[in-house]
Amino acid sequence: MKNTIEKTTGPVWGVAAGVFLAAAGLSLGIFPKSLNSAGTANDFIASGVAMLGIFLVVYSTHELRRKRLH
C-alpha cells in the first residue's frame, strides 16, 4: 500500500483571510486620514490588524510550499 498524501485547502483559506485582514488594516488606517480626524486607537488597531494579516499570508504560503514527509 502506498501512503497517500491528502491535500487540504486549509492554507489557501489562510492566504485569503490574510489578504483580507491586511486590506482591512490598511483601510482602517487610511479612512480616518481621509476624513482629517485624529484617531489614536484606530491607528493602533489598524496596524495590529495589518500585521496579523501579513503574518497569516506569510505563514500560510510557507505551509503551502512545505514538503511533508510521510
mmCIF file as Biopython writes it, N, C-alpha, C and O atoms, coordinates in Angstrom:
data_model
#
loop_
_atom_site.group_PDB
_atom_site.id
_atom_site.type_symbol
_atom_site.label_atom_id
_atom_site.label_alt_id
_atom_site.label_comp_id
_atom_site.label_asym_id
_atom_site.label_entity_id
_atom_site.label_seq_id
_atom_site.pdbx_PDB_ins_code
_atom_site.Cartn_x
_atom_site.Cartn_y
_atom_site.Cartn_z
_atom_site.occupancy
_atom_site.B_iso_or_equiv
_atom_site.auth_seq_id
_atom_site.auth_asym_id
_atom_site.pdbx_PDB_model_num
ATOM 1   N N  . MET A ? 1  ? 0.828   -1.187 0.000  1.0 0.0 1  A 1 
ATOM 2   C CA . MET A ? 1  ? 0.000   0.000  0.000  1.0 0.0 1  A 1 
ATOM 3   C C  . MET A ? 1  ? 0.867   1.243  0.000  1.0 0.0 1  A 1 
ATOM 4   O O  . MET A ? 1  ? 1.910   1.305  0.652  1.0 0.0 1  A 1 
ATOM 5   N N  . LYS A ? 2  ? 0.421   2.194  -0.724 1.0 0.0 2  A 1 
ATOM 6   C CA . LYS A ? 2  ? 1.132   3.468  -0.766 1.0 0.0 2  A 1 
ATOM 7   C C  . LYS A ? 2  ? 0.510   4.433  0.230  1.0 0.0 2  A 1 
ATOM 8   O O  . LYS A ? 2  ? -0.695  4.420  0.481  1.0 0.0 2  A 1 
ATOM 9   N N  . ASN A ? 3  ? 1.359   5.250  0.773  1.0 0.0 3  A 1 
ATOM 10  C CA . ASN A ? 3  ? 0.844   6.325  1.617  1.0 0.0 3  A 1 
ATOM 11  C C  . ASN A ? 3  ? 0.331   7.428  0.706  1.0 0.0 3  A 1 
ATOM 12  O O  . ASN A ? 3  ? 1.072   7.967  -0.116 1.0 0.0 3  A 1 
ATOM 13  N N  . THR A ? 4  ? -0.917  7.748  0.858  1.0 0.0 4  A 1 
ATOM 14  C CA . THR A ? 4  ? -1.473  8.826  0.045  1.0 0.0 4  A 1 
ATOM 15  C C  . THR A ? 4  ? -1.339  10.139 0.797  1.0 0.0 4  A 1 
ATOM 16  O O  . THR A ? 4  ? -1.529  10.205 2.012  1.0 0.0 4  A 1 
ATOM 17  N N  . ILE A ? 5  ? -1.018  11.153 0.069  1.0 0.0 5  A 1 
ATOM 18  C CA . ILE A ? 5  ? -0.898  12.488 0.657  1.0 0.0 5  A 1 
ATOM 19  C C  . ILE A ? 5  ? -2.198  13.225 0.386  1.0 0.0 5  A 1 
ATOM 20  O O  . ILE A ? 5  ? -2.565  13.476 -0.762 1.0 0.0 5  A 1 
ATOM 21  N N  . GLU A ? 6  ? -2.875  13.560 1.453  1.0 0.0 6  A 1 
ATOM 22  C CA . GLU A ? 6  ? -4.129  14.292 1.307  1.0 0.0 6  A 1 
ATOM 23  C C  . GLU A ? 6  ? -3.821  15.775 1.242  1.0 0.0 6  A 1 
ATOM 24  O O  . GLU A ? 6  ? -3.157  16.332 2.116  1.0 0.0 6  A 1 
ATOM 25  N N  . LYS A ? 7  ? -4.310  16.388 0.204  1.0 0.0 7  A 1 
ATOM 26  C CA . LYS A ? 7  ? -4.116  17.825 0.072  1.0 0.0 7  A 1 
ATOM 27  C C  . LYS A ? 7  ? -5.372  18.524 0.570  1.0 0.0 7  A 1 
ATOM 28  O O  . LYS A ? 7  ? -6.486  18.219 0.144  1.0 0.0 7  A 1 
ATOM 29  N N  . THR A ? 8  ? -5.171  19.447 1.459  1.0 0.0 8  A 1 
ATOM 30  C CA . THR A ? 8  ? -6.300  20.195 2.001  1.0 0.0 8  A 1 
ATOM 31  C C  . THR A ? 8  ? -6.231  21.634 1.518  1.0 0.0 8  A 1 
ATOM 32  O O  . THR A ? 8  ? -5.195  22.094 1.037  1.0 0.0 8  A 1 
ATOM 33  N N  . THR A ? 9  ? -7.332  22.327 1.650  1.0 0.0 9  A 1 
ATOM 34  C CA . THR A ? 9  ? -7.380  23.729 1.242  1.0 0.0 9  A 1 
ATOM 35  C C  . THR A ? 9  ? -7.213  24.665 2.424  1.0 0.0 9  A 1 
ATOM 36  O O  . THR A ? 9  ? -7.498  25.858 2.312  1.0 0.0 9  A 1 
ATOM 37  N N  . GLY A ? 10 ? -6.760  24.149 3.551  1.0 0.0 10 A 1 
ATOM 38  C CA . GLY A ? 10 ? -6.588  24.976 4.736  1.0 0.0 10 A 1 
ATOM 39  C C  . GLY A ? 10 ? -5.668  26.165 4.532  1.0 0.0 10 A 1 
ATOM 40  O O  . GLY A ? 10 ? -6.064  27.297 4.812  1.0 0.0 10 A 1 
ATOM 41  N N  . PRO A ? 11 ? -4.427  25.939 4.042  1.0 0.0 11 A 1 
ATOM 42  C CA . PRO A ? 11 ? -3.532  27.082 3.850  1.0 0.0 11 A 1 
ATOM 43  C C  . PRO A ? 11 ? -4.027  28.082 2.806  1.0 0.0 11 A 1 
ATOM 44  O O  . PRO A ? 11 ? -3.726  29.271 2.901  1.0 0.0 11 A 1 
ATOM 45  N N  . VAL A ? 12 ? -4.786  27.610 1.808  1.0 0.0 12 A 1 
ATOM 46  C CA . VAL A ? 12 ? -5.315  28.538 0.805  1.0 0.0 12 A 1 
ATOM 47  C C  . VAL A ? 12 ? -6.289  29.509 1.459  1.0 0.0 12 A 1 
ATOM 48  O O  . VAL A ? 12 ? -6.280  30.703 1.159  1.0 0.0 12 A 1 
ATOM 49  N N  . TRP A ? 13 ? -7.120  29.000 2.346  1.0 0.0 13 A 1 
ATOM 50  C CA . TRP A ? 13 ? -8.037  29.883 3.069  1.0 0.0 13 A 1 
ATOM 51  C C  . TRP A ? 13 ? -7.268  30.815 3.993  1.0 0.0 13 A 1 
ATOM 52  O O  . TRP A ? 13 ? -7.706  31.940 4.235  1.0 0.0 13 A 1 
ATOM 53  N N  . GLY A ? 14 ? -6.141  30.371 4.507  1.0 0.0 14 A 1 
ATOM 54  C CA . GLY A ? 14 ? -5.310  31.240 5.334  1.0 0.0 14 A 1 
ATOM 55  C C  . GLY A ? 14 ? -4.734  32.404 4.548  1.0 0.0 14 A 1 
ATOM 56  O O  . GLY A ? 14 ? -4.662  33.527 5.047  1.0 0.0 14 A 1 
ATOM 57  N N  . VAL A ? 15 ? -4.321  32.127 3.306  1.0 0.0 15 A 1 
ATOM 58  C CA . VAL A ? 15 ? -3.803  33.198 2.449  1.0 0.0 15 A 1 
ATOM 59  C C  . VAL A ? 15 ? -4.908  34.203 2.148  1.0 0.0 15 A 1 
ATOM 60  O O  . VAL A ? 15 ? -4.691  35.413 2.212  1.0 0.0 15 A 1 
ATOM 61  N N  . ALA A ? 16 ? -6.099  33.692 1.816  1.0 0.0 16 A 1 
ATOM 62  C CA . ALA A ? 16 ? -7.222  34.586 1.504  1.0 0.0 16 A 1 
ATOM 63  C C  . ALA A ? 16 ? -7.606  35.427 2.723  1.0 0.0 16 A 1 
ATOM 64  O O  . ALA A ? 16 ? -7.853  36.626 2.600  1.0 0.0 16 A 1 
ATOM 65  N N  . ALA A ? 17 ? -7.655  34.797 3.895  1.0 0.0 17 A 1 
ATOM 66  C CA . ALA A ? 17 ? -8.003  35.538 5.109  1.0 0.0 17 A 1 
ATOM 67  C C  . ALA A ? 17 ? -6.925  36.563 5.454  1.0 0.0 17 A 1 
ATOM 68  O O  . ALA A ? 17 ? -7.235  37.660 5.918  1.0 0.0 17 A 1 
ATOM 69  N N  . GLY A ? 18 ? -5.662  36.208 5.228  1.0 0.0 18 A 1 
ATOM 70  C CA . GLY A ? 18 ? -4.570  37.140 5.494  1.0 0.0 18 A 1 
ATOM 71  C C  . GLY A ? 18 ? -4.610  38.357 4.592  1.0 0.0 18 A 1 
ATOM 72  O O  . GLY A ? 18 ? -4.387  39.481 5.042  1.0 0.0 18 A 1 
ATOM 73  N N  . VAL A ? 19 ? -4.897  38.130 3.308  1.0 0.0 19 A 1 
ATOM 74  C CA . VAL A ? 19 ? -5.015  39.259 2.376  1.0 0.0 19 A 1 
ATOM 75  C C  . VAL A ? 19 ? -6.182  40.152 2.782  1.0 0.0 19 A 1 
ATOM 76  O O  . VAL A ? 19 ? -6.079  41.378 2.729  1.0 0.0 19 A 1 
ATOM 77  N N  . PHE A ? 20 ? -7.293  39.535 3.189  1.0 0.0 20 A 1 
ATOM 78  C CA . PHE A ? 20 ? -8.461  40.305 3.635  1.0 0.0 20 A 1 
ATOM 79  C C  . PHE A ? 20 ? -8.128  41.125 4.882  1.0 0.0 20 A 1 
ATOM 80  O O  . PHE A ? 20 ? -8.489  42.298 4.967  1.0 0.0 20 A 1 
ATOM 81  N N  . LEU A ? 21 ? -7.437  40.509 5.853  1.0 0.0 21 A 1 
ATOM 82  C CA . LEU A ? 21 ? -7.084  41.234 7.075  1.0 0.0 21 A 1 
ATOM 83  C C  . LEU A ? 21 ? -6.089  42.362 6.799  1.0 0.0 21 A 1 
ATOM 84  O O  . LEU A ? 21 ? -6.193  43.440 7.384  1.0 0.0 21 A 1 
ATOM 85  N N  . ALA A ? 22 ? -5.134  42.115 5.914  1.0 0.0 22 A 1 
ATOM 86  C CA . ALA A ? 22 ? -4.173  43.174 5.580  1.0 0.0 22 A 1 
ATOM 87  C C  . ALA A ? 22 ? -4.877  44.342 4.899  1.0 0.0 22 A 1 
ATOM 88  O O  . ALA A ? 22 ? -4.582  45.502 5.187  1.0 0.0 22 A 1 
ATOM 89  N N  . ALA A ? 23 ? -5.805  44.039 3.999  1.0 0.0 23 A 1 
ATOM 90  C CA . ALA A ? 23 ? -6.561  45.107 3.331  1.0 0.0 23 A 1 
ATOM 91  C C  . ALA A ? 23 ? -7.447  45.852 4.324  1.0 0.0 23 A 1 
ATOM 92  O O  . ALA A ? 23 ? -7.580  47.073 4.247  1.0 0.0 23 A 1 
ATOM 93  N N  . ALA A ? 24 ? -8.050  45.120 5.254  1.0 0.0 24 A 1 
ATOM 94  C CA . ALA A ? 24 ? -8.889  45.765 6.269  1.0 0.0 24 A 1 
ATOM 95  C C  . ALA A ? 24 ? -8.045  46.662 7.174  1.0 0.0 24 A 1 
ATOM 96  O O  . ALA A ? 24 ? -8.473  47.759 7.534  1.0 0.0 24 A 1 
ATOM 97  N N  . GLY A ? 25 ? -6.859  46.204 7.539  1.0 0.0 25 A 1 
ATOM 98  C CA . GLY A ? 25 ? -5.974  47.022 8.364  1.0 0.0 25 A 1 
ATOM 99  C C  . GLY A ? 25 ? -5.531  48.286 7.658  1.0 0.0 25 A 1 
ATOM 100 O O  . GLY A ? 25 ? -5.477  49.359 8.259  1.0 0.0 25 A 1 
ATOM 101 N N  . LEU A ? 26 ? -5.214  48.155 6.373  1.0 0.0 26 A 1 
ATOM 102 C CA . LEU A ? 26 ? -4.822  49.345 5.615  1.0 0.0 26 A 1 
ATOM 103 C C  . LEU A ? 26 ? -5.981  50.313 5.460  1.0 0.0 26 A 1 
ATOM 104 O O  . LEU A ? 26 ? -5.793  51.527 5.541  1.0 0.0 26 A 1 
ATOM 105 N N  . SER A ? 27 ? -7.174  49.788 5.238  1.0 0.0 27 A 1 
ATOM 106 C CA . SER A ? 27 ? -8.326  50.685 5.095  1.0 0.0 27 A 1 
ATOM 107 C C  . SER A ? 27 ? -8.677  51.348 6.424  1.0 0.0 27 A 1 
ATOM 108 O O  . SER A ? 27 ? -9.123  52.495 6.443  1.0 0.0 27 A 1 
ATOM 109 N N  . LEU A ? 28 ? -8.482  50.640 7.533  1.0 0.0 28 A 1 
ATOM 110 C CA . LEU A ? 28 ? -8.711  51.265 8.840  1.0 0.0 28 A 1 
ATOM 111 C C  . LEU A ? 28 ? -7.713  52.390 9.096  1.0 0.0 28 A 1 
ATOM 112 O O  . LEU A ? 28 ? -8.027  53.351 9.799  1.0 0.0 28 A 1 
ATOM 113 N N  . GLY A ? 29 ? -6.529  52.277 8.538  1.0 0.0 29 A 1 
ATOM 114 C CA . GLY A ? 29 ? -5.533  53.331 8.705  1.0 0.0 29 A 1 
ATOM 115 C C  . GLY A ? 29 ? -5.732  54.492 7.759  1.0 0.0 29 A 1 
ATOM 116 O O  . GLY A ? 29 ? -5.432  55.634 8.109  1.0 0.0 29 A 1 
ATOM 117 N N  . ILE A ? 30 ? -6.236  54.221 6.558  1.0 0.0 30 A 1 
ATOM 118 C CA . ILE A ? 30 ? -6.402  55.272 5.546  1.0 0.0 30 A 1 
ATOM 119 C C  . ILE A ? 30 ? -7.698  56.053 5.753  1.0 0.0 30 A 1 
ATOM 120 O O  . ILE A ? 30 ? -7.725  57.263 5.531  1.0 0.0 30 A 1 
ATOM 121 N N  . PHE A ? 31 ? -8.767  55.386 6.171  1.0 0.0 31 A 1 
ATOM 122 C CA . PHE A ? 31 ? -10.082 56.030 6.287  1.0 0.0 31 A 1 
ATOM 123 C C  . PHE A ? 31 ? -10.082 57.229 7.230  1.0 0.0 31 A 1 
ATOM 124 O O  . PHE A ? 31 ? -10.588 58.280 6.837  1.0 0.0 31 A 1 
ATOM 125 N N  . PRO A ? 32 ? -9.540  57.138 8.465  1.0 0.0 32 A 1 
ATOM 126 C CA . PRO A ? 32 ? -9.531  58.334 9.327  1.0 0.0 32 A 1 
ATOM 127 C C  . PRO A ? 32 ? -8.666  59.466 8.770  1.0 0.0 32 A 1 
ATOM 128 O O  . PRO A ? 32 ? -8.974  60.639 8.979  1.0 0.0 32 A 1 
ATOM 129 N N  . LYS A ? 33 ? -7.590  59.122 8.064  1.0 0.0 33 A 1 
ATOM 130 C CA . LYS A ? 33 ? -6.732  60.162 7.487  1.0 0.0 33 A 1 
ATOM 131 C C  . LYS A ? 33 ? -7.464  60.920 6.385  1.0 0.0 33 A 1 
ATOM 132 O O  . LYS A ? 33 ? -7.268  62.124 6.220  1.0 0.0 33 A 1 
ATOM 133 N N  . SER A ? 34 ? -8.316  60.208 5.625  1.0 0.0 34 A 1 
ATOM 134 C CA . SER A ? 34 ? -9.040  60.884 4.547  1.0 0.0 34 A 1 
ATOM 135 C C  . SER A ? 34 ? -10.124 61.814 5.084  1.0 0.0 34 A 1 
ATOM 136 O O  . SER A ? 34 ? -10.517 62.765 4.408  1.0 0.0 34 A 1 
ATOM 137 N N  . LEU A ? 35 ? -10.607 61.545 6.297  1.0 0.0 35 A 1 
ATOM 138 C CA . LEU A ? 35 ? -11.622 62.408 6.908  1.0 0.0 35 A 1 
ATOM 139 C C  . LEU A ? 35 ? -11.001 63.502 7.780  1.0 0.0 35 A 1 
ATOM 140 O O  . LEU A ? 35 ? -11.720 64.275 8.414  1.0 0.0 35 A 1 
ATOM 141 N N  . ASN A ? 36 ? -9.669  63.566 7.813  1.0 0.0 36 A 1 
ATOM 142 C CA . ASN A ? 36 ? -8.940  64.551 8.624  1.0 0.0 36 A 1 
ATOM 143 C C  . ASN A ? 36 ? -9.305  64.470 10.102 1.0 0.0 36 A 1 
ATOM 144 O O  . ASN A ? 36 ? -9.425  65.493 10.776 1.0 0.0 36 A 1 
ATOM 145 N N  . SER A ? 37 ? -9.477  63.259 10.597 1.0 0.0 37 A 1 
ATOM 146 C CA . SER A ? 37 ? -9.756  63.081 12.019 1.0 0.0 37 A 1 
ATOM 147 C C  . SER A ? 37 ? -8.535  62.456 12.681 1.0 0.0 37 A 1 
ATOM 148 O O  . SER A ? 37 ? -7.780  61.709 12.059 1.0 0.0 37 A 1 
ATOM 149 N N  . ALA A ? 38 ? -8.364  62.777 13.940 1.0 0.0 38 A 1 
ATOM 150 C CA . ALA A ? 38 ? -7.230  62.237 14.688 1.0 0.0 38 A 1 
ATOM 151 C C  . ALA A ? 38 ? -7.730  61.112 15.578 1.0 0.0 38 A 1 
ATOM 152 O O  . ALA A ? 38 ? -8.317  61.360 16.631 1.0 0.0 38 A 1 
ATOM 153 N N  . GLY A ? 39 ? -7.503  59.904 15.164 1.0 0.0 39 A 1 
ATOM 154 C CA . GLY A ? 39 ? -7.913  58.752 15.961 1.0 0.0 39 A 1 
ATOM 155 C C  . GLY A ? 39 ? -6.701  57.949 16.381 1.0 0.0 39 A 1 
ATOM 156 O O  . GLY A ? 39 ? -6.055  57.312 15.548 1.0 0.0 39 A 1 
ATOM 157 N N  . THR A ? 40 ? -6.388  57.975 17.665 1.0 0.0 40 A 1 
ATOM 158 C CA . THR A ? 40 ? -5.202  57.255 18.121 1.0 0.0 40 A 1 
ATOM 159 C C  . THR A ? 40 ? -5.479  55.767 18.244 1.0 0.0 40 A 1 
ATOM 160 O O  . THR A ? 40 ? -4.601  54.954 17.956 1.0 0.0 40 A 1 
ATOM 161 N N  . ALA A ? 41 ? -6.671  55.396 18.663 1.0 0.0 41 A 1 
ATOM 162 C CA . ALA A ? 41 ? -6.999  53.977 18.797 1.0 0.0 41 A 1 
ATOM 163 C C  . ALA A ? 41 ? -7.116  53.322 17.431 1.0 0.0 41 A 1 
ATOM 164 O O  . ALA A ? 41 ? -6.766  52.152 17.274 1.0 0.0 41 A 1 
ATOM 165 N N  . ASN A ? 42 ? -7.604  54.060 16.442 1.0 0.0 42 A 1 
ATOM 166 C CA . ASN A ? 42 ? -7.738  53.496 15.102 1.0 0.0 42 A 1 
ATOM 167 C C  . ASN A ? 42 ? -6.383  53.150 14.507 1.0 0.0 42 A 1 
ATOM 168 O O  . ASN A ? 42 ? -6.253  52.133 13.826 1.0 0.0 42 A 1 
ATOM 169 N N  . ASP A ? 43 ? -5.372  53.973 14.749 1.0 0.0 43 A 1 
ATOM 170 C CA . ASP A ? 43 ? -4.034  53.680 14.237 1.0 0.0 43 A 1 
ATOM 171 C C  . ASP A ? 43 ? -3.476  52.410 14.869 1.0 0.0 43 A 1 
ATOM 172 O O  . ASP A ? 43 ? -2.858  51.593 14.186 1.0 0.0 43 A 1 
ATOM 173 N N  . PHE A ? 44 ? -3.691  52.246 16.155 1.0 0.0 44 A 1 
ATOM 174 C CA . PHE A ? 44 ? -3.210  51.062 16.861 1.0 0.0 44 A 1 
ATOM 175 C C  . PHE A ? 44 ? -3.898  49.803 16.343 1.0 0.0 44 A 1 
ATOM 176 O O  . PHE A ? 44 ? -3.242  48.796 16.079 1.0 0.0 44 A 1 
ATOM 177 N N  . ILE A ? 45 ? -5.212  49.861 16.199 1.0 0.0 45 A 1 
ATOM 178 C CA . ILE A ? 45 ? -5.974  48.709 15.713 1.0 0.0 45 A 1 
ATOM 179 C C  . ILE A ? 45 ? -5.626  48.415 14.261 1.0 0.0 45 A 1 
ATOM 180 O O  . ILE A ? 45 ? -5.483  47.252 13.881 1.0 0.0 45 A 1 
ATOM 181 N N  . ALA A ? 46 ? -5.491  49.447 13.455 1.0 0.0 46 A 1 
ATOM 182 C CA . ALA A ? 46 ? -5.172  49.257 12.040 1.0 0.0 46 A 1 
ATOM 183 C C  . ALA A ? 46 ? -3.812  48.594 11.864 1.0 0.0 46 A 1 
ATOM 184 O O  . ALA A ? 46 ? -3.669  47.688 11.042 1.0 0.0 46 A 1 
ATOM 185 N N  . SER A ? 47 ? -2.824  49.028 12.617 1.0 0.0 47 A 1 
ATOM 186 C CA . SER A ? 47 ? -1.504  48.415 12.477 1.0 0.0 47 A 1 
ATOM 187 C C  . SER A ? 47 ? -1.508  46.980 12.984 1.0 0.0 47 A 1 
ATOM 188 O O  . SER A ? 47 ? -0.833  46.123 12.413 1.0 0.0 47 A 1 
ATOM 189 N N  . GLY A ? 48 ? -2.249  46.707 14.036 1.0 0.0 48 A 1 
ATOM 190 C CA . GLY A ? 48 ? -2.345  45.337 14.546 1.0 0.0 48 A 1 
ATOM 191 C C  . GLY A ? 48 ? -3.027  44.397 13.572 1.0 0.0 48 A 1 
ATOM 192 O O  . GLY A ? 48 ? -2.562  43.278 13.358 1.0 0.0 48 A 1 
ATOM 193 N N  . VAL A ? 49 ? -4.121  44.840 12.982 1.0 0.0 49 A 1 
ATOM 194 C CA . VAL A ? 49 ? -4.848  44.009 12.020 1.0 0.0 49 A 1 
ATOM 195 C C  . VAL A ? 49 ? -4.011  43.786 10.768 1.0 0.0 49 A 1 
ATOM 196 O O  . VAL A ? 49 ? -3.986  42.679 10.231 1.0 0.0 49 A 1 
ATOM 197 N N  . ALA A ? 50 ? -3.334  44.814 10.301 1.0 0.0 50 A 1 
ATOM 198 C CA . ALA A ? 50 ? -2.491  44.670 9.109  1.0 0.0 50 A 1 
ATOM 199 C C  . ALA A ? 50 ? -1.322  43.723 9.375  1.0 0.0 50 A 1 
ATOM 200 O O  . ALA A ? 50 ? -0.992  42.897 8.524  1.0 0.0 50 A 1 
ATOM 201 N N  . MET A ? 51 ? -0.696  43.831 10.543 1.0 0.0 51 A 1 
ATOM 202 C CA . MET A ? 51 ? 0.408   42.930 10.879 1.0 0.0 51 A 1 
ATOM 203 C C  . MET A ? 51 ? -0.067  41.492 11.006 1.0 0.0 51 A 1 
ATOM 204 O O  . MET A ? 51 ? 0.629   40.571 10.578 1.0 0.0 51 A 1 
ATOM 205 N N  . LEU A ? 52 ? -1.234  41.287 11.585 1.0 0.0 52 A 1 
ATOM 206 C CA . LEU A ? 52 ? -1.797  39.940 11.692 1.0 0.0 52 A 1 
ATOM 207 C C  . LEU A ? 52 ? -2.082  39.360 10.314 1.0 0.0 52 A 1 
ATOM 208 O O  . LEU A ? 52 ? -1.809  38.186 10.063 1.0 0.0 52 A 1 
ATOM 209 N N  . GLY A ? 53 ? -2.622  40.169 9.429  1.0 0.0 53 A 1 
ATOM 210 C CA . GLY A ? 53 ? -2.907  39.707 8.076  1.0 0.0 53 A 1 
ATOM 211 C C  . GLY A ? 53 ? -1.652  39.346 7.314  1.0 0.0 53 A 1 
ATOM 212 O O  . GLY A ? 53 ? -1.616  38.329 6.621  1.0 0.0 53 A 1 
ATOM 213 N N  . ILE A ? 54 ? -0.615  40.172 7.434  1.0 0.0 54 A 1 
ATOM 214 C CA . ILE A ? 54 ? 0.644   39.888 6.741  1.0 0.0 54 A 1 
ATOM 215 C C  . ILE A ? 54 ? 1.284   38.620 7.297  1.0 0.0 54 A 1 
ATOM 216 O O  . ILE A ? 54 ? 1.802   37.806 6.533  1.0 0.0 54 A 1 
ATOM 217 N N  . PHE A ? 55 ? 1.255   38.442 8.617  1.0 0.0 55 A 1 
ATOM 218 C CA . PHE A ? 55 ? 1.784   37.216 9.219  1.0 0.0 55 A 1 
ATOM 219 C C  . PHE A ? 55 ? 1.027   35.994 8.727  1.0 0.0 55 A 1 
ATOM 220 O O  . PHE A ? 55 ? 1.633   34.966 8.426  1.0 0.0 55 A 1 
ATOM 221 N N  . LEU A ? 56 ? -0.295  36.102 8.643  1.0 0.0 56 A 1 
ATOM 222 C CA . LEU A ? 56 ? -1.108  34.975 8.195  1.0 0.0 56 A 1 
ATOM 223 C C  . LEU A ? 56 ? -0.811  34.615 6.743  1.0 0.0 56 A 1 
ATOM 224 O O  . LEU A ? 56 ? -0.773  33.434 6.397  1.0 0.0 56 A 1 
ATOM 225 N N  . VAL A ? 57 ? -0.601  35.609 5.896  1.0 0.0 57 A 1 
ATOM 226 C CA . VAL A ? 57 ? -0.250  35.341 4.492  1.0 0.0 57 A 1 
ATOM 227 C C  . VAL A ? 57 ? 1.099   34.635 4.404  1.0 0.0 57 A 1 
ATOM 228 O O  . VAL A ? 57 ? 1.237   33.651 3.678  1.0 0.0 57 A 1 
ATOM 229 N N  . VAL A ? 58 ? 2.091   35.131 5.136  1.0 0.0 58 A 1 
ATOM 230 C CA . VAL A ? 58 ? 3.430   34.540 5.075  1.0 0.0 58 A 1 
ATOM 231 C C  . VAL A ? 58 ? 3.413   33.115 5.612  1.0 0.0 58 A 1 
ATOM 232 O O  . VAL A ? 58 ? 3.996   32.220 4.999  1.0 0.0 58 A 1 
ATOM 233 N N  . TYR A ? 59 ? 2.759   32.890 6.740  1.0 0.0 59 A 1 
ATOM 234 C CA . TYR A ? 59 ? 2.722   31.552 7.335  1.0 0.0 59 A 1 
ATOM 235 C C  . TYR A ? 59 ? 1.957   30.568 6.451  1.0 0.0 59 A 1 
ATOM 236 O O  . TYR A ? 59 ? 2.394   29.429 6.282  1.0 0.0 59 A 1 
ATOM 237 N N  . SER A ? 60 ? 0.838   30.983 5.893  1.0 0.0 60 A 1 
ATOM 238 C CA . SER A ? 60 ? 0.050   30.095 5.038  1.0 0.0 60 A 1 
ATOM 239 C C  . SER A ? 60 ? 0.790   29.769 3.749  1.0 0.0 60 A 1 
ATOM 240 O O  . SER A ? 60 ? 0.722   28.640 3.263  1.0 0.0 60 A 1 
ATOM 241 N N  . THR A ? 61 ? 1.493   30.744 3.194  1.0 0.0 61 A 1 
ATOM 242 C CA . THR A ? 61 ? 2.292   30.485 1.996  1.0 0.0 61 A 1 
ATOM 243 C C  . THR A ? 61 ? 3.426   29.518 2.306  1.0 0.0 61 A 1 
ATOM 244 O O  . THR A ? 61 ? 3.749   28.654 1.491  1.0 0.0 61 A 1 
ATOM 245 N N  . HIS A ? 62 ? 4.028   29.658 3.478  1.0 0.0 62 A 1 
ATOM 246 C CA . HIS A ? 62 ? 5.071   28.722 3.893  1.0 0.0 62 A 1 
ATOM 247 C C  . HIS A ? 62 ? 4.504   27.311 4.011  1.0 0.0 62 A 1 
ATOM 248 O O  . HIS A ? 62 ? 5.142   26.352 3.576  1.0 0.0 62 A 1 
ATOM 249 N N  . GLU A ? 63 ? 3.333   27.174 4.583  1.0 0.0 63 A 1 
ATOM 250 C CA . GLU A ? 63 ? 2.713   25.856 4.730  1.0 0.0 63 A 1 
ATOM 251 C C  . GLU A ? 63 ? 2.333   25.256 3.382  1.0 0.0 63 A 1 
ATOM 252 O O  . GLU A ? 63 ? 2.388   24.038 3.213  1.0 0.0 63 A 1 
ATOM 253 N N  . LEU A ? 64 ? 1.951   26.086 2.428  1.0 0.0 64 A 1 
ATOM 254 C CA . LEU A ? 64 ? 1.630   25.578 1.093  1.0 0.0 64 A 1 
ATOM 255 C C  . LEU A ? 64 ? 2.875   25.036 0.392  1.0 0.0 64 A 1 
ATOM 256 O O  . LEU A ? 64 ? 2.795   24.042 -0.330 1.0 0.0 64 A 1 
ATOM 257 N N  . ARG A ? 65 ? 4.009   25.674 0.596  1.0 0.0 65 A 1 
ATOM 258 C CA . ARG A ? 65 ? 5.232   25.290 -0.104 1.0 0.0 65 A 1 
ATOM 259 C C  . ARG A ? 65 ? 6.019   24.210 0.610  1.0 0.0 65 A 1 
ATOM 260 O O  . ARG A ? 65 ? 6.947   23.644 0.031  1.0 0.0 65 A 1 
ATOM 261 N N  . ARG A ? 66 ? 5.671   23.908 1.865  1.0 0.0 66 A 1 
ATOM 262 C CA . ARG A ? 66 ? 6.420   22.931 2.655  1.0 0.0 66 A 1 
ATOM 263 C C  . ARG A ? 66 ? 6.166   21.528 2.131  1.0 0.0 66 A 1 
ATOM 264 O O  . ARG A ? 66 ? 5.037   21.182 1.785  1.0 0.0 66 A 1 
ATOM 265 N N  . LYS A ? 67 ? 7.219   20.724 2.074  1.0 0.0 67 A 1 
ATOM 266 C CA . LYS A ? 67 ? 7.078   19.332 1.650  1.0 0.0 67 A 1 
ATOM 267 C C  . LYS A ? 67 ? 6.978   18.472 2.895  1.0 0.0 67 A 1 
ATOM 268 O O  . LYS A ? 67 ? 7.865   18.492 3.749  1.0 0.0 67 A 1 
ATOM 269 N N  . ARG A ? 68 ? 5.917   17.733 2.991  1.0 0.0 68 A 1 
ATOM 270 C CA . ARG A ? 68 ? 5.694   16.884 4.158  1.0 0.0 68 A 1 
ATOM 271 C C  . ARG A ? 68 ? 6.299   15.506 3.922  1.0 0.0 68 A 1 
ATOM 272 O O  . ARG A ? 68 ? 6.183   14.941 2.834  1.0 0.0 68 A 1 
ATOM 273 N N  . LEU A ? 69 ? 6.934   14.984 4.933  1.0 0.0 69 A 1 
ATOM 274 C CA . LEU A ? 69 ? 7.480   13.635 4.856  1.0 0.0 69 A 1 
ATOM 275 C C  . LEU A ? 69 ? 6.515   12.688 5.543  1.0 0.0 69 A 1 
ATOM 276 O O  . LEU A ? 69 ? 6.198   12.857 6.720  1.0 0.0 69 A 1 
ATOM 277 N N  . HIS A ? 70 ? 6.055   11.696 4.810  1.0 0.0 70 A 1 
ATOM 278 C CA . HIS A ? 70 ? 5.124   10.721 5.393  1.0 0.0 70 A 1 
ATOM 279 C C  . HIS A ? 70 ? 5.775   9.373  5.434  1.0 0.0 70 A 1 
ATOM 280 O O  . HIS A ? 70 ? 5.165   8.405  5.888  1.0 0.0 70 A 1 
#
